[in-house]
Amino acid sequence: MSTPEVPQQGVRRETIERDVDTPMRDGAILRADVWRPAGNRPAPALIYRAPYDKRRITALDVLPAADAVAAGYAVVLQDTRGRFSSGGTWQPIMWDQEALDTYDTVEWTAAQPWCDGNVGMVGPSYLGIVQWVGAMRQPPHLRAIAPAMCTVGGYDDQASGGAIRLDHLVGWLVMMAADWLQRRFTAGKPPAQQTVAAIAEYAHSPRRAMEQLPLADILHLPDFPLPLRDVLSGKAEMKPACRLDAVRVPTLSVSGWYDVYSAATIGLYQDMTARSSSNHLVMGPWAHLGSLLPVQGELNFGLISGARYGGLAQRHLAFFDRYVRGIERDTPPVQYFLMGAGEWRTASSWPPPEVQPQQWYLRDGGTLSSQPPEREEPPARYRYDPADPVPSHGGRLLNLGDLVPGPLAQNHLEQRSDVLSYTSDVLPVALDLVGPARLRLYAESSAPDTDFAAKLIDVFPDGRAVLICDGILRARYREGVGSERPLRPGRVYELDIDLGHTAWRLAPGHRLQAHVTSSNFPQFDRNLNTDGPIGEESDPAVAEQTIHHGTERPSRLELTVLPAQTQPQTRTHA
């Protein structure tokens, strides 16, 4: 690997070539805008591959193209196959083809006279997925990837507990339906006006599609590339297959605590780290779409929490300098933002090795206590009616339609009769929740299948109950998504609800709170309590739910916390 001198950043004199042909192995011509730094010396290159129009991704928060060029990198911004200026045919789910196109784009880039033969890749969401699938093909000149806010394989299955992520599903369907509509008109085969109107309605108000029962009836379009019934039944997979053992390059995984792929990003990092030490993780206080700004939900985490002043671009450049250029740079294995403390911190692994387990018990009367129960306590009960589900409000969801992700106050939901609330006493000292969080729930239901959903909440001194993280479990999948087991009415089951990962400080004077209920709609589809085929049900039934407390059935939060002596630290910037 060559190690050219890092150019001095100053006045930008980059050269930009528009719509440069990048030929693929099957003859398709994809097109890219190529930005080259000043001077005639070959430079290392960074590739962004996107289906969203290459001219709209130049200022991505993770690493703006201009910042990369100013740091001495050539940048290739490419429209993926069949999108905007690129030739070939696009299909919404064509990960094998994307892997081949990524390989060919890397090798084409490395062979250009303006490239020194060293190539990296960068970008979030779809741009991140193509990095993973491309790296699995092992293009010889690919040196490193920096996939952000994405997943491959089943890494986000635990985050949904077997429930259907309606924000994901409907978002994909609307995008695919719009593309299908354009193709039909282009081919001179316009669909019926009723079909056009339905697609327009779903695009304008995705909630209409989310409320459809049965779910499998959302859209029926001839020649549609992704049969919805196959997705709901598990016969078709929207995510690419995962072969991490084939990824031989360093990775920088980036996500946010309120990103829909937060848990998947961490899981990928952890498994890659088990294979090699050249993998890195950055976790900020961000959601999936939109700018990575300090303000998320209804909280402002401070100027340094945002991508710009938090140095996210500089973190990327340090990573690429080290692994693409071969220049020594300080690249900690883990960098994470501790919400509530306003600090960026570093760690040698995730979760940090110094964290300790801590349990908080759900007690009779709505109390959340760090002390285990000493006797059996009366259970709590509620009725779950799928016709009146608990509405989604904040958390790790897509800002699709009227949904808003992030840390939002949950006070209004606590007033519902189908939401159980458990609250601690006022905390005398700070409590740093850093790592995974789970709810071990002892529950029974009158239904053969139902959902149990939970939230971890910070109650501020002014009374605001702000969401930290949440999770859900479809009871039929309590032994794993690949194993269906109906419930027996009246039997108590021990259920494990994954709440994901977080890094959150509850300051002195705050209180810890947990909510338990059976729905979080429309982020997740409603369980109709009938144990019927997923997506085919349309007649809901009311379920009587019972949550147990006490010595024999100690329902509890299982948290990871930083010990008190590690909490005071110097605040760090980029």
Secondary structure, 3 states (H helix, E strand, C coil): CCCCCCCCCCCCCCEEEEEEEEECCCCCEEEEEEEECCCCCCEEEEEEEECCCHHHCCCCCCCCHHHHHHCCCEEEEEECCCCCCCCCCCCCCCHHHHHHHHHHHHHHHHCCCCEEEEEEEEEECHHHHHHHHHHHCCCCCEEEEEEECCCCCCCCHHHHCCCCEHHHHHHHHHHHHHHHHHHHHHCCCCCCHHHHHHHHHHHHCHHHHHCCCCHHHCCCCCCCCCCHHHHHHCCCCCCCCCCHHHCCCCEEEEEEEECCCHHHHHHHHHHHHCCCCCEEEEEEEEECCCCCCCEECCEECCHHHCCCCCCHHHHHHHHHHHHHHCCCCCCCCEEEEEECCCEEEEECCCCCCCCEEEEEEEECCCEEECCCCCCCEEEEEEEECCCCCCECCCECCCCCCCCCCECCECHHHHCCCCCEEEECCCCCCCEEEEEEEEEEEEEEECCCCCEEEEEEEEECCCCCEEEEEEEEEEHHHCCCCCCCCCCCCCCCEEEEEEEEEEEEEECCCCEEEEEEECCCECCECCCCCCCCCCCCCCCCCCEEEEEEECCCCCCEEEEEECCHHHCCCCCECC
